[in-house]
């Protein structure tokens, strides 16, 4: 029996050691895209990676708001005019996005694309917009005016000029769909990284979990914690590169869709969840809600954790994260 166990153990180790890690970096969705898979050889590795790339393109041609003939673009073009029939996949994504809008009291809102672009974060702004201009900039925003008809599978934007943009949830959704597709295709382990929306499943060839490093946004050369990712996701939203300062106050490029004012007080939010879609949307919502309200929300949600770095460099964590355990 011991001999049999030894033979099986040796065989299992040999199989594991035959697995290799394959990574490909490219640009998709106008952002960096990185796919890492564990495969038996380069042929299988390339097969998995190409499947992932094809899935990105498929979903992009459903939900992009800048490709004119996608279903979301057609919804935007028909705002205030008529409902648009969409695939169930698109309908359900919008439905889940609205649920997160309700959960965050509108701090996350896919109708943010209706905002007038009055804030500039390229160094060209010399003074703040007027209160009236800021108020008017969000006049067409409001998830309450996204009308869904489940029976007909239609989406209707109630007001002319309304637009949907899935930038705050779509990349996370794509990461989740890639993971499901690759597992169905026989890929037992990998990491998908869609512009910082990261999902990891399975183990590395040596049996260790995949890990993700959380970088200090005040000093990007310093990693302050490394976390294992085991069949779970993380997404980081940050304003450390795009912001403006007026009268000593720092305004991030992430705009509160309820008020039209940029979010303040936070430079980075990392959310851990079981799906990248949820991590993606909640990271944006928490960034807008601020440290106290954001942490209070996360602490009420089962299986979701977050790390917030404020504009003073202070690190705040949700109740179930022990930073000492993961400190570098």
Secondary structure, 3 states (H helix, E strand, C coil): CHHHHHHHHHHHHHHHHHCEEEEEEEEECCEEEEEEEEECCHHHHHHHHHHHHHHHHHHHHHHCCCCCCCHHHHHHHCCCCCCEECCHHHHHHHHHHHHHHHHCCCCCCHHHHHCCCCCCCCCCCCCCCCHHHHHHHCCCCCHHHEEEECCCCEEEECCCCCCCCCCCCHHHHHHHHHHHHHHHCCCCCEEEEECCEEEEECECCCCCEEEEEEECCCCCCCEEEEEEECCEEEEEEECCCCEEEECCEEEECCECCCCCCECCCEEEEEEEECCHHHHHHHHHHHHHHCHHHHHHHHHCCCCCEEEEEECCCCEEECCCCCHHHHEC
